[in-house]
Amino acid sequence: MKKLAKKLIIFSMVGLMQVGMFASVAAAAPPRPNDPSGFEQRDEHHHRDLEREKQRRIREENERHEKEMKRRPFESKQHWHERQKREIQRHERAIHEIMEMGRR
């Protein structure tokens, strides 16, 4: 009985060691191309980069818009108001295009 118990303990330990080694090898293996988790990670990185790019472009557009809305020296009020109207329309189109950037 003692021999059987020893063999059972030894074989179960060897089996556990093999399972442990296989688990570590499987965890260290690179993701397979048709593994959805790899694609999800890349998609998440792409989405984050796209959002960062949108925010940068929106910030630049807002700075440009703010600069254009100021009255220029020697500009009449009438010309300034006309230019403001055109600039507001242009700004709205530009923001709309930036927001549509990721949906294409």
N, C-alpha and C positions, 0 to 999 in steps of 0.2 A: 504494500500500500504506500510505503514511504517513497519507493522508486517512482510509482505512478504520479504521486503528488509533485515530486521534484520535476519530472518530465513535463507535467502539465504547466507548472509555474514557468519553467524555462521556455517552453514553446509559446506560451502566451506573451512572455516578455519579448521574445524575438518577433512575434507577430506585431506587437505594439510598436516596436522600434521600426519595423518596416513601414507600418502605416504612418508613423511620425515622419520618416524620411520622405515618403511619397508626398505627404501633405506639404512639406517645406519646398520640395522641388516643384510641385504644382503651383504653389503660391508665387514662386520666383519666375515662373515661365512667362514670356511675353504674351499679351492678349492675342488671340487668334483673330484673323480678319473678319470672320462672321460672328465674333463675340459681341453682343450688343453693348456690353459695358464699355468697351474701347471706343465705339462710335459715340456713345453718350458723352464720354469725357471730351472727345474732340469737338463734338457739337457744342458742349458747354463752353469750352475755351473759345470757339469761334463766336458764339453768342456774346461772351464777355468782351472780346476784342471789338466786335461790331458795335456794341453799346458804348464802349470807350471812344471809338471813332466818331459815333454820332454826337456824343457829348462835346467832343473837341470841336467838331464842325459847327455845332449850334453855338458854342461859346464864341468862336471866331466870327460867325455871322452876326451875333448880337453886338459884338464890339464894333464891327464894320457899320452896322445899322445905326448904332448910337452916334458914331462919328458923322455919318451922313445926315442925320436929323438935325444937327446943329446948324445954326444960321452962319453963313459965310460973310466975311467982311464985304461991304459994298453991294450986298444982295438985297433987292427990294423985298418987301413983305409978300407981295403977290408971287414973285418968282420962288421965294422960299416955301410958301404954302403949296404951290404946284409941285415943286420938287419933293416936298414931304409926302404928298399923296402918292406920287409915283414910287417913292422909296418904300412906303408902307406896303403897297401892292407887291413890289419886288421882294421885299423881306418875307411876306407871307408865303409867296411861291417858293422861295428858297427853303424856308423852314419845312414846308410841306414835302419838298423833294428830299430833304435830309431824313425826315421821318419815314418816308417810303423806301429808303435805301435798303433796309434789311428784308423787306417783303418780296423783293424780286427774286 
